[in-house]
């Protein structure tokens, strides 16, 4: 709400008249300000109570209708109604906000002071004498609606009265009398009719919320259907919770959204208030979306990645890391298998491989290269070559180590050319091992992605299977509600009838 003060004539000053004691002016302004604060709080409380009374009453009726199965809705709908009523009450309270002049008028009328306080305030603070006026709005419906919800208020102030010799005495007398006015007595806290109704409606709302559902207006067929729907809702909510809590679901927004939708449908079914046709329509729509998502996952999942996983599982690994990786793959523990590949990559990059382990590691790298090559693609082919180069370098290092042990190269690099050749070879082997480490980490990432896709696909299949069973059980229910007839062409239920 916007406010605007109309300008006053410049010939009338805003300061108190001459010869008026400053102490008296301060006391009068302070006391009237206290009265205005108390008055505004009381007006705000009354406005909020009046609006909230209607809101709580409407919420109580909604809950009562829900208990008798006359309507269906979420638990937060009554809270939304009460919240809207509170906002409306707060708005009305702001519109009733006033200044110290209105408080002075109330004090004059209540105590019979013959307008002493209001007249004195008009002399020492002319801008406090004002009245509200709503500003004109546009002719469009949006402007009119905005004016109703948030009206723009202008304050029209009075012209400063001319001072006389009696004004200082008037101000002193008003200051003395204002000190005797108790804000709590002038604006007492009362238990009026609106407050009593609010207490009554709040009590009824609490009773309706705690009372059980009453099925007086439901047929035997509707009660039987409700039992079936509640059972199906519990089973659907359980599978939705399992899928939602999976680690893979957090990385897949689509699966997470579908599990949320399934959980919402399960809660609606557990309320047992849906008709058979409505339940089957909503199940059918979610069933369709789950089928589409499962098909997309299957199409998007890399068949080549699955082939690589199969190849790694079937190969006869010889290094400790390779053997542990195969064991984890057999357990479907893709994360642990990926960590073994990364461990192998770290050892390659650091050169922490003993001569007796070099041949085993080389064979495992060649087998990993074969698995990558079967995937196809230029990037996988390049990674496979890096693995093969690293395997060849490990074999050369192993051969040199054996030759050194046999005494064939016990000389300390007598020729500079031989030293340069060995240094170049070592540099080439180091580069090959770094490339192989990168390729192994690429394979580990592929296993994690495959695990995520596999977990999401399995979650979608589990939800799809459960909702298919729910559709079957609901469709086999023998309730004969009007309109609950399947389409004669496809045998399914469609919104709006067949």
C-alpha positions in Angstrom: 0.0 0.0 0.0 1.4 3.3 -1.0 0.8 6.5 0.9 0.9 10.1 -0.2 0.8 13.3 1.8 -0.9 16.3 0.2 1.3 19.5 0.4 0.2 22.3 2.7 0.3 26.0 2.3 3.8 27.3 2.9 2.6 30.3 4.9 1.6 28.0 7.8 4.6 26.7 9.7 4.9 23.2 11.1 6.6 24.2 14.4 4.6 24.8 17.6 3.2 28.2 18.3 5.4 30.7 20.1 5.5 30.8 23.9 4.5 27.2 24.1 6.7 25.2 26.6 8.7 22.6 24.9 8.3 20.2 27.8 4.5 20.3 27.5 4.7 19.7 23.7 7.0 16.7 24.2 4.8 15.2 26.9 1.6 15.6 24.9 3.2 14.1 21.7 4.7 11.2 23.7 1.4 10.3 25.5 -0.7 10.5 22.3 1.9 8.4 20.5 1.4 5.7 23.2 -2.3 5.9 22.7 -2.0 5.6 18.9 0.2 2.5 19.2 -2.3 0.8 21.5 -5.2 1.8 19.2 -3.4 0.4 16.1 -2.6 -2.9 17.9 -6.2 -3.3 18.9 -7.5 -2.5 15.5 -5.0 -5.0 14.0 -6.0 -7.7 16.5 -9.7 -7.1 15.7 -9.2 -7.3 11.9 -7.1 -10.4 12.2 -9.6 -12.1 14.5 -12.5 -11.3 12.3 -10.9 -12.6 9.1 -9.4 -15.7 10.8 -12.8 -16.6 12.2 -14.2 -17.0 8.7 -11.0 -18.9 7.6 -11.1 -21.3 10.5 -14.8 -21.9 10.0 -14.3 -22.7 6.3 -11.4 -25.0 7.2 -13.6 -26.8 9.8 -16.3 -27.4 7.2 -13.8 -28.7 4.7 -12.4 -31.2 7.2 -15.9 -32.3 8.2 -16.8 -32.9 4.6 -13.6 -34.8 4.2 -14.4 -37.0 7.2 -17.7 -37.9 5.6 -16.1 -38.8 2.2 -17.9 -35.9 0.5 -14.7 -34.3 -0.9 -11.1 -35.3 -1.3 -8.0 -33.2 -1.0 -4.6 -32.7 0.6 -4.0 -32.2 4.3 -2.6 -28.7 3.6 -5.8 -27.3 2.0 -7.3 -26.2 5.4 -4.0 -24.6 6.4 -4.0 -22.7 3.1 -7.5 -21.4 3.8 -6.5 -20.2 7.3 -3.2 -18.7 5.9 -5.2 -16.7 3.3 -7.5 -15.5 6.1 -4.6 -14.3 8.2 -3.2 -12.4 5.2 -6.6 -10.7 4.6 -6.9 -9.9 8.3 -3.4 -8.3 8.3 -4.3 -6.3 5.2 -7.5 -5.0 6.8 -5.5 -4.1 10.0 -3.1 -2.0 8.0 -6.0 -0.2 6.4 -7.3 0.7 9.8 -4.0 2.1 10.9 -4.2 5.7 12.1 -2.2 8.4 13.8 -2.2 10.2 17.2 -5.0 12.6 16.2 -7.6 9.7 16.1 -6.3 8.5 19.5 -6.7 12.1 20.8 -10.3 12.1 19.5 -11.1 8.8 21.2 -9.6 10.1 24.5 -11.7 13.3 24.3 -14.9 11.3 23.7 -14.2 8.7 26.3 -13.1 11.0 29.1 -15.3 14.0 28.2 -12.4 16.3 27.6 -14.3 18.5 25.1 -11.7 18.1 22.4 -8.8 19.4 24.5 -6.3 16.9 23.4 -7.2 16.9 19.7 -7.3 20.7 19.6 -3.9 21.0 21.3 -2.4 18.5 18.9 -3.8 20.4 15.9 -1.8 23.4 17.0 1.5 21.8 17.8 1.5 19.1 15.1 -0.8 20.1 12.2 0.3 17.3 9.9 -1.2 14.8 12.4 -4.7 16.0 11.5 -5.4 14.0 8.4 -7.9 11.6 6.9 -7.6 8.7 4.5 -8.8 8.7 1.0 -8.5 5.9 -1.5 -6.8 6.8 -4.8 -8.6 6.3 -8.0 -7.6 3.2 -10.0 -7.7 2.4 -13.7 -10.6 0.9 -15.5 -9.0 -2.5 -16.3 -10.0 -5.6 -14.3 -6.4 -6.0 -13.2 -6.3 -2.5 -11.8 -9.6 -3.0 -10.0 -8.5 -6.3 -8.5 -5.2 -4.8 -7.4 -7.1 -1.9 -5.7 -9.2 -4.4 -3.8 -6.3 -6.5 -2.6 -3.7 -3.7 -2.1 -5.5 -0.4 -2.2 -3.4 2.8 -2.5 -4.2 5.3 0.3 -3.6 9.0 0.3 -3.6 11.1 3.5 -5.2 14.5 3.2 -3.8 16.8 5.9 -5.4 19.8 7.4 -4.3 23.5 7.2 -2.4 24.8 10.1 -4.7 26.9 12.4 -3.7 30.4 13.4 -2.2 30.6 16.9 -3.7 32.7 19.7 -2.6 33.6 23.2 -4.6 30.8 24.7 -2.7 28.0 22.8 0.2 27.7 25.3 -2.3 27.2 28.2 -4.3 24.8 26.1 -1.2 22.7 25.3 -0.1 22.7 29.0 -3.6 21.6 30.1 -3.7 18.9 27.4 -0.3 17.6 28.3 -1.3 17.3 32.0 -4.5 15.5 31.1 -2.9 13.2 28.6 -0.5 11.9 31.3 -3.6 10.7 33.2 -4.9 8.6 30.3 -4.1 4.9 30.6 -3.9 3.3 27.1 -5.0 -0.1 28.5 -8.2 1.5 30.0 -8.9 3.6 26.9 -8.4 0.5 24.7 -9.1 -2.5 26.9 -8.7 -6.1 25.8 -12.2 -7.5 25.3 -13.5 -11.0 24.6 -15.9 -9.9 22.0 -18.2 -12.0 19.7 -15.6 -12.5 17.0 -13.1 -13.8 19.5 -15.7 -16.2 20.9 -16.6 -17.5 17.4 -12.9 -18.0 16.7 -12.5 -20.1 19.8 -15.6 -22.1 18.9 -14.5 -22.7 15.3 -11.0 -23.6 16.4 -12.3 -26.2 18.8 -14.6 -27.7 16.1 -11.6 -27.8 13.7 -9.5 -29.7 16.3 -12.4 -32.1 16.9 -12.9 -32.7 13.2 -9.2 -33.3 12.6 -9.1 -35.9 15.4 -12.3 -37.7 14.6 -12.2 -40.9 12.5 -13.6 -41.1 9.0 -17.4 -41.8 8.9 -18.7 -43.9 6.0 -22.4 -43.3 6.5 -22.9 -42.1 2.9 -20.8 -44.8 1.2 -22.1 -48.0 -0.4 -20.7 -51.4 0.2 -19.1 -51.4 -3.2 -17.3 -48.2 -2.4 -16.0 -49.5 0.9 -14.7 -52.7 -0.8 -13.0 -50.6 -3.4 -11.5 -48.4 -0.8 -9.9 -51.4 1.0 -8.3 -52.6 -2.3 -7.0 -49.1 -3.1 -5.5 -48.6 0.4 -3.7 -51.9 0.1 -2.3 -51.0 -3.3 -1.3 -47.6 -2.1 0.8 -49.0 0.7 2.6 -51.4 -1.7 3.2 -48.6 -4.2 4.5 -46.2 -1.6 6.9 -48.9 -0.3 8.5 -49.5 -3.7 8.6 -45.8 -4.5 10.5 -45.2 -1.2 13.0 -47.9 -2.0 13.7 -46.5 -5.5 13.8 -42.9 -4.3 16.4 -43.8 -1.6 18.8 -45.5 -4.0 22.0 -43.8 -4.6 21.6 -44.1 -8.4 18.2 -42.3 -8.3 19.9 -39.2 -6.9 21.9 -39.0 -10.2 18.9 -39.4 -12.4 16.2 -36.7 -12.2 13.7 -38.6 -14.4 13.7 -41.7 -12.1 13.5 -39.4 -9.1 10.5 -37.5 -10.5 8.7 -40.8 -11.4 9.2 -42.2 -7.9 7.9 -38.9 -6.5 4.8 -39.2 -8.7 4.3 -42.8 -7.7 4.5 -41.9 -4.0 1.9 -39.1 -4.5 -0.4 -41.5 -6.3 0.1 -44.0 -3.5 -0.9 -41.5 -0.8 -4.1 -40.7 -2.8 -4.9 -44.4 -3.1 -4.4 -44.9 0.7 -7.0 -42.3 1.4 -9.5 -44.6 -0.3 -11.6 -41.8 -1.8 -11.0 -42.3 -5.5 -13.4 -44.0 -7.9 -12.3 -47.1 -9.7 -12.2 -45.4 -13.0 -10.2 -42.4 -11.7 -7.7 -44.7 -10.0 -7.2 -46.8 -13.1 -6.9 -43.6 -15.3 -4.1 -42.2 -13.0 -2.4 -45.6 -12.8 -2.6 -46.0 -16.5 -1.0 -42.6 -17.2 1.9 -43.3 -14.8 2.2 -46.8 -16.2 2.6 -45.3 -19.7 5.3 -42.9 -18.5 7.2 -45.6 -16.7 7.2 -47.8 -19.8 8.4 -44.9 -21.9 11.2 -44.0 -19.4 12.3 -47.7 -19.2 12.5 -47.9 -22.9 14.5 -44.7 -23.1 16.9 -46.0 -20.5 17.3 -49.2 -22.4 18.0 -47.4 -25.6 20.4 -44.9 -24.0 22.3 -47.5 -22.0 25.5 -48.4 -23.8 25.4 -51.9 -25.1 29.1 -51.7 -25.8 29.7 -50.8 -22.2 27.8 -53.8 -21.1 29.9 -55.9 -23.5 33.1 -54.4 -22.0 31.9 -55.4 -18.5 31.2 -58.9 -19.8 34.6 -59.2 -21.3 36.3 -58.0 -18.1 34.3 -60.5 -16.1 35.2 -63.4 -18.5 38.9 -62.7 -18.8 41.4 -64.6 -16.6 43.1 -61.7 -14.8 46.4 -62.4 -13.1 47.3 -59.2 -11.1 45.8 -58.8 -7.6 43.9 -55.7 -8.7 42.5 -57.5 -11.7 41.4 -60.5 -9.8 39.7 -58.4 -7.1 38.0 -56.4 -9.9 36.5 -59.6 -11.4 35.3 -60.6 -8.0 33.5 -57.3 -7.5 32.0 -57.5 -11.0 30.7 -61.0 -10.2 29.0 -59.5 -7.2 27.6 -56.6 -9.3 29.5 -54.2 -7.1 30.6 -51.8 -9.9 31.9 -49.1 -7.5 34.4 -51.5 -5.9 35.4 -52.8 -9.3 36.0 -49.3 -10.6 38.2 -48.5 -7.6 40.3 -51.6 -8.4 40.9 -50.2 -11.9 41.8 -46.8 -10.4 44.2 -48.6 -8.0 45.8 -50.3 -11.0 46.1 -46.9 -12.7 47.7 -45.3 -9.7 50.4 -48.1 -9.5 51.1 -47.6 -13.2 51.4 -43.9 -12.9 53.7 -44.1 -9.9 55.8 -47.0 -11.4 55.2 -49.0 -8.2 55.3 -52.4 -9.9 57.8 -55.0 -8.9 59.6 -57.0 -11.7 57.8 -60.3 -10.8 54.4 -58.5 -11.1 55.2 -56.8 -14.4 54.3 -59.7 -16.6 51.0 -60.3 -14.8 50.1 -56.6 -15.0 51.1 -56.5 -18.7 48.7 -59.4 -19.5 45.9 -57.7 -17.6 46.5 -54.5 -19.6 46.3 -56.4 -22.9 43.0 -58.0 -21.8 41.6 -54.6 -20.8 42.7 -53.3 -24.2 40.8 -56.1 -25.9 37.7 -55.3 -23.9 38.0 -51.6 -24.9 38.6 -52.4 -28.6 35.4 -54.6 -28.7 33.5 -51.5 -27.7 34.3 -49.8 -30.9 34.9 -46.1 -31.5 38.0 -44.0 -32.1 38.4 -43.0 -28.4 38.3 -46.6 -27.2 40.7 -47.7 -29.9 43.2 -45.0 -28.8 42.8 -46.0 -25.2 43.4 -49.7 -26.2 46.6 -48.7 -27.9 47.8 -46.9 -24.8 47.2 -50.0 -22.7 49.1 -52.2 -25.2 52.0 -49.8 -25.2 52.1 -49.8 -21.5 52.0 -53.6 -21.5 54.9 -53.7 -23.9 56.9 -51.2 -21.8 56.3 -53.4 -18.7 57.6 -56.4 -20.5 60.8 -54.5 -21.6 61.4 -53.4 -18.1 60.9 -56.9 -16.8 63.3 -58.3 -19.5 66.0 -55.7 -18.6 65.7 -56.6 -15.0 66.2 -60.3 -15.7 69.2 -59.5 -17.9 70.7 -57.4 -15.1 70.2 -60.3 -12.7 72.1 -62.7 -15.2 75.1 -60.4 -15.3 74.7 -59.4 -18.9 74.4 -55.7 -18.2 76.6 -55.2 -15.1 78.6 -52.5 -16.7 77.7 -49.0 -15.6 76.7 -47.5 -19.0 80.1 -47.3 -20.5 78.9 -45.6 -23.7 77.1 -42.3 -23.7 75.0 -43.4 -26.7 73.7 -46.4 -24.6 72.8 -44.0 -21.8 70.8 -41.8 -24.1 69.0 -44.7 -25.6 68.1 -46.1 -22.1 66.9 -42.6 -21.0 64.7 -42.2 -24.1 63.3 -45.7 -23.6 62.5 -44.9 -20.0 60.8 -41.7 -21.0 58.7 -43.5 -23.6 57.7 -46.2 -21.1 56.7 -43.5 -18.6 54.5 -41.8 -21.2 52.9 -45.1 -22.1 52.2 -45.9 -18.5 50.6 -42.4 -18.0 48.4 -43.0 -21.0 47.4 -46.5 -19.8 46.5 -45.0 -16.4 44.2 -42.5 -18.1 42.6 -45.4 -20.1 42.0 -47.4 -16.9 40.4 -44.4 -15.2 38.2 -44.0 -18.3 37.1 -47.7 -18.0 36.4 -47.1 -14.3 34.2 -44.1 -15.1 32.4 -46.3 -17.7 31.7 -48.9 -15.1 30.2 -46.3 -12.8 28.0 -45.0 -15.5 26.9 -48.5 -16.4 26.1 -49.1 -12.8 24.0 -45.9 -12.5 22.0 -46.7 -15.7 21.5 -50.3 -14.6 20.3 -49.2 -11.1 17.9 -46.6 -12.6 16.6 -49.1 -15.1 16.0 -51.7 -12.4 14.2 -49.1 -10.3 12.0 -48.2 -13.2 11.3 -51.9 -13.9 10.4 -52.5 -10.2 7.9 -49.6 -10.2 6.5 -50.6 -13.5 5.9 -54.2 -12.3 4.3 -53.0 -9.1 1.9 -50.6 -10.8 1.0 -53.3 -13.4 0.0 -55.5 -10.5 -2.0 -52.7 -8.9 -3.9 -52.1 -12.1 -4.7 -55.7 -12.3 -5.9 -56.0 -8.7 -7.9 -52.8 -9.0 -9.5 -53.9 -12.3 -10.5 -57.2 -10.9 -12.5 -55.5 -8.1 -16.2 -56.2 -8.5 -17.5 -52.8 -7.5 -20.1 -51.5 -9.9 -19.8 -47.8 -9.8 -21.4 -45.8 -12.6 -19.0 -44.9 -15.3 -16.4 -47.6 -14.3 -16.5 -49.4 -17.6 -13.5 -50.1 -19.8 -13.1 -49.1 -23.4 -14.6 -51.9 -25.6 -11.7 -51.5 -28.1 -8.6 -51.5 -25.9 -10.0 -52.7 -22.6 -8.4 -49.7 -20.8 -10.0 -46.8 -18.9 -9.9 -43.3 -20.4 -10.6 -39.9 -18.8 -14.2 -38.7 -19.5 -15.5 -42.2 -20.3 -15.0 -44.6 -23.2 
